């Protein structure tokens, strides 16, 4: 059985996409595609999937987990499934861990190597949504604030803006860990409202034509109105309110630095070939050789239904 992992990233519409998979679970099962969502694995016998690589005790626990996975996959296969899509953003790490080290998913390579061992080499494709770094970090921080976390100080904001690890490093780590398999990448800003194209990128083929759509706007980070009670009356330097009503803690100069670095990274990623497939809007980033419109487009998805990051900002 082929295993396809959708590993996030966080704050890139994962909850809405998981709702789309749930709404179409029976239809996809009829095509031989089984679905595992967070509710299927965050408790019970498969809960250990989200753990990071560890020492001897973790290795022994992983042996037992691999046996449980084998049994679960055998049941799916006996039930008629030929592939499994597992959508769980915490497989890549957590938002808390990204903030604690001040960089996105620093242990991506080790986590993917561990998952490949657990699944016995069955992983064939991995899907990853990318989001521009300034709004991504802003969404992560707002999400933490909305759950009672601390207001970030200027030192943390400067650290996040100046650290050198971006999505290019995350993607190349994943591709290296999955030598011989495929990493499918898409831009959040382009495909957030187009779940059919995301599913096509995961499958590497056109999905069934009669899948139902679901509403967006799930698991939103709090906006300024909700954050007002938590933000101090005098914000630290560089922590300005965004024009969209969303909180933007980076200064204009920091935003420009992050945007330029992100554009250069996407350009380099678009020119890589081995093991990486990239889906995005044609011409959205001139010079990025590999970025293209998803080839699984059709009438229901050809018109963007608002690429604004509603529900996940």
Secondary structure, 3 states (H helix, E strand, C coil): CEEEEECCCCCCCHHHHHHHHHHCHHHHHHCCEEEECHHHHCCHHHHHHHCCCCCHHHHHHHHHHHHHHHHHHHHHHHCCCCEEEEECHHHCCCHHHHHHHCCCCCCHHHHHHHHHHHCCCCEEEEEEEECCHHHHHHHHHHHHHHCCCCCCCHHHHHHHHHCCCCHHHHHHHHHHHCCCCEEEEEEHHHHCCCHHHHHHHHHCCCCCCCCCCCCCCCCCCCCHHHHCCCCCCCCCCCCEECCCCCEECCCHHHHHHHHHHHHHHHHHHHCCCCCEEEECCCCCCCCCCCCCCCCCCCCCCCCCCCCCCCCCC
